[in-house]
Amino acid sequence: MRKRGVRALRRASLAGERWGSQSFCVVREAPRVSWPWLSSCPWCSTLPGSSPRSSRVKDNECHCTFPDCSLHGGVTLTVQVNVNQRQLSERLVYSNPGREGTAARNFSCVIYDADFMNCSWAKGRAAPDDVQYFLYTRSKKRIERECPHYLKDSGTHVGCHLRDLSGLTSYSYFLVNGTSQETGIQFFDSLLLLKEIEQYNAPDNITVHCNESHCLIRWEQPRTRQPRSNREFQYQLDIQRWHDTSSSRNQPIVVFGDSGNRYNFPKPGSKAKHTVKIRTADARKARWGAWSQPVEFGSEEPESSLVHVYILVVLGTLVCGLTLSCLFKRFVRTHRLFPPVPQIKDKLNDNLPVDNEMLWEKFTQETGKDDKEEVLTVEKVSEAPAKL
């Protein structure tokens, strides 16, 4: 038979511990202890270190109610009362009913995309084959809901998907109980702070603006289930060289939200192209969400390293040296094959400067004055031999 939800009563038998004719009991609707009304109501407390709470009278009974807390591991209640100027104290032990090891285990919940929540658990080690589990949630406003969409494994509920989180407050109480025809099933309960189980989305609107010295990376706060201040976030930036497959990758950079959602990345070179990815987590707990899509910035041309520059300088030097050497050898060979023709040395005019312009002018003027030329013909006349 299926048990009721959070409002189901779980009574602890406390035989032998009575004041008057009524037994003490623990009520699961909220942690509460009640006893018969005496001359004065006592003080009561739960776990060691908790502050005592005063009780109140209702229907001739004293009641002491506690805030929601986890009870699946058992709880000890201490009740103190003054009767006839005497102080009486009783310790009440409440244990989880059912066979040991049948409760759901490895219970966890996560909120994602700000509007959805998944809870999961595993079957108890000693749970019978016909066990079936049910999840209930309750907020501080006492709004109780059963899981609307169960996730199953071989017919057994092992998870829950919630699409509406409007009924949950910052602290919410979760109860997983179970049923079986063979034996009693222990329950599991937990009180969760919802902002600690929320997995944040990647930041929105990531932009990069670069100048000659650095690149300014900016982003917007991700959407969350409830509004958060910037100081409640921390971010990881993964900045890498574009298409870099080497093993020497840059380590992620942690930036806290109070920095104004910006980061100045020193620009290594005008031709270096990089990519940046960002993910988000709570500032108090590094539960990182998914990475954003990579955003590219910088030039598409790869940046020339110093090694490449050195190689180019050495190659240029070698080419220039070989070129000059070839030109020199060619000049020497040409000089040997075609030596200069010796000129007649003019001993009279070699040392005198010659004004070619003046000589030309004089020559032209003299030739212009007289158009007649005298030609002198010289013939060699030989004498005839004398006749004998």
FENGINOR-V57867 format. One record per residue. N is the residue number from 1. SS is DSSP state (a for helix, b for strand, c for the rest). NEAR is the number of other ideal C-beta (glycine too) atoms within 10 Angstrom. D_LAST is the distance of its C-alpha to the last C-alpha in whole Angstrom. Layout:
BEGIN
n = [N:N]
ss = [SS:SS]
near = [NEAR:NEAR]
d_last = [D_LAST:D_LAST]
END
This chain:
BEGIN
n = [1:2:3:4:5:6:7:8:9:10:11:12:13:14:15:16:17:18:19:20:21:22:23:24:25:26:27:28:29:30:31:32:33:34:35:36:37:38:39:40:41:42:43:44:45:46:47:48:49:50:51:52:53:54:55:56:57:58:59:60:61:62:63:64:65:66:67:68:69:70:71:72:73:74:75:76:77:78:79:80:81:82:83:84:85:86:87:88:89:90:91:92:93:94:95:96:97:98:99:100:101:102:103:104:105:106:107:108:109:110:111:112:113:114:115:116:117:118:119:120:121:122:123:124:125:126:127:128:129:130:131:132:133:134:135:136:137:138:139:140:141:142:143:144:145:146:147:148:149:150:151:152:153:154:155:156:157:158:159:160:161:162:163:164:165:166:167:168:169:170:171:172:173:174:175:176:177:178:179:180:181:182:183:184:185:186:187:188:189:190:191:192:193:194:195:196:197:198:199:200:201:202:203:204:205:206:207:208:209:210:211:212:213:214:215:216:217:218:219:220:221:222:223:224:225:226:227:228:229:230:231:232:233:234:235:236:237:238:239:240:241:242:243:244:245:246:247:248:249:250:251:252:253:254:255:256:257:258:259:260:261:262:263:264:265:266:267:268:269:270:271:272:273:274:275:276:277:278:279:280:281:282:283:284:285:286:287:288:289:290:291:292:293:294:295:296:297:298:299:300:301:302:303:304:305:306:307:308:309:310:311:312:313:314:315:316:317:318:319:320:321:322:323:324:325:326:327:328:329:330:331:332:333:334:335:336:337:338:339:340:341:342:343:344:345:346:347:348:349:350:351:352:353:354:355:356:357:358:359:360:361:362:363:364:365:366:367:368:369:370:371:372:373:374:375:376:377:378:379:380:381:382:383:384:385:386:387:388]
ss = [c:c:c:c:c:c:c:c:c:c:c:c:c:c:c:c:c:b:b:c:c:b:b:c:b:b:b:c:c:c:c:b:b:b:b:b:c:c:c:c:c:c:b:b:b:c:c:c:c:c:c:c:b:b:c:b:b:b:c:c:b:b:b:b:b:c:c:c:c:c:c:c:c:c:b:b:b:b:b:b:b:b:b:c:c:b:b:b:b:b:b:b:b:b:c:c:c:c:b:c:c:c:c:c:b:b:b:b:b:b:b:b:c:c:c:b:b:b:b:b:b:b:c:c:c:c:c:c:c:c:c:b:b:b:b:b:b:b:b:c:c:c:c:b:b:b:c:c:c:b:b:b:b:c:c:b:b:b:b:b:b:b:c:c:c:c:c:c:c:c:b:b:b:b:b:b:b:b:b:c:c:c:c:c:b:c:c:b:b:b:b:b:b:a:a:a:c:b:c:c:c:c:c:b:b:b:b:b:b:b:c:c:c:b:b:b:b:b:b:b:c:c:c:c:c:c:c:c:c:a:a:a:b:b:b:b:b:b:b:b:b:c:c:c:c:c:c:c:c:c:c:c:b:b:b:b:a:a:a:c:c:b:b:b:b:b:c:c:c:c:c:c:c:b:b:b:b:b:b:b:b:b:c:c:c:c:c:c:c:c:c:c:c:c:b:b:b:c:c:c:c:c:c:c:c:a:a:a:a:a:a:a:a:a:a:a:a:a:a:a:a:a:a:a:a:a:a:a:a:a:a:a:a:a:a:a:a:c:c:c:c:c:c:c:c:c:c:c:c:c:c:c:c:c:c:a:a:a:a:a:a:a:a:a:a:a:a:a:a:c:c:c:c:c:c:c:c:c:c:c:c:c:c:c:c:c:c:c]
near = [4:9:13:11:17:20:13:14:10:18:13:17:10:17:6:6:14:13:18:9:6:13:17:20:17:19:16:20:14:15:19:16:26:20:25:14:18:16:8:11:19:23:15:26:17:22:12:7:6:13:6:13:15:10:23:11:12:10:7:8:14:22:17:22:15:18:13:19:15:15:21:18:10:10:19:13:22:18:22:13:20:14:12:7:5:7:9:13:10:18:9:19:12:21:14:18:13:20:16:10:11:24:27:27:14:10:19:12:21:13:22:16:12:15:13:14:22:16:22:15:22:15:21:21:10:15:25:15:10:12:21:16:26:20:24:21:24:24:18:13:9:12:13:16:16:13:19:11:10:16:15:10:10:7:8:18:20:17:19:24:14:20:9:11:18:8:14:23:14:13:14:22:23:23:24:24:26:25:14:16:8:12:14:13:25:22:23:25:22:16:14:19:10:18:18:12:18:23:17:28:17:17:21:12:9:19:12:19:10:17:8:6:8:14:20:13:23:14:23:11:19:19:14:17:20:11:8:18:10:13:11:17:21:21:26:18:20:17:21:15:18:15:8:14:6:7:5:6:12:12:8:17:15:11:19:12:18:13:12:9:19:11:20:10:17:7:16:13:12:11:12:18:17:21:18:21:18:27:20:24:17:21:16:10:11:10:14:16:19:12:14:21:9:15:15:11:19:21:13:8:10:16:14:12:10:7:8:11:10:10:11:11:10:10:10:10:10:10:10:10:10:10:10:10:10:10:10:10:10:10:10:10:10:9:10:8:7:8:7:6:5:6:6:5:6:9:7:6:8:8:7:8:5:9:10:7:8:9:10:10:11:11:10:9:9:9:10:8:6:8:6:4:6:5:4:4:4:4:4:4:4:5:5:5:6:5:4:3]
d_last = [183:180:181:181:178:178:182:183:185:185:188:188:191:192:196:198:196:198:200:203:203:200:196:193:190:187:186:182:182:181:182:185:188:192:195:199:200:201:202:199:195:193:189:187:183:181:178:178:177:178:180:183:185:188:190:192:195:196:198:200:197:194:191:188:184:181:177:176:174:173:176:175:175:178:180:182:185:187:190:192:195:198:201:204:202:201:197:196:193:192:188:188:185:184:182:180:182:180:179:176:173:173:172:169:166:162:163:161:160:157:157:153:152:155:157:157:159:159:161:161:163:164:167:169:168:172:172:174:172:174:173:172:171:172:170:172:171:173:172:173:175:177:175:175:173:172:168:168:165:165:162:163:162:164:167:167:167:164:163:163:161:162:161:163:163:165:169:167:167:165:167:169:171:170:172:171:175:175:177:178:181:181:181:181:177:177:175:172:172:169:169:165:163:161:159:158:158:155:152:150:147:144:143:142:139:137:134:131:129:126:124:121:123:126:128:131:133:137:140:143:146:147:150:154:157:158:156:155:153:150:151:152:149:146:143:140:136:134:130:128:124:123:123:123:124:123:126:126:128:130:133:136:137:140:141:145:146:147:143:143:142:138:135:132:129:126:123:121:118:117:116:119:121:125:128:132:135:138:142:145:148:151:151:154:153:149:150:147:146:144:140:139:136:133:131:127:126:122:119:118:115:115:115:111:112:111:109:108:106:105:103:101:100:99:97:95:94:93:91:89:88:87:85:83:82:81:79:78:76:74:73:72:70:68:67:65:64:62:61:60:57:55:54:52:53:53:54:54:57:58:61:61:64:62:64:63:65:64:60:61:63:60:58:60:60:57:56:58:58:54:53:50:47:43:41:37:34:31:28:25:22:19:15:12:9:6:4:0]
END
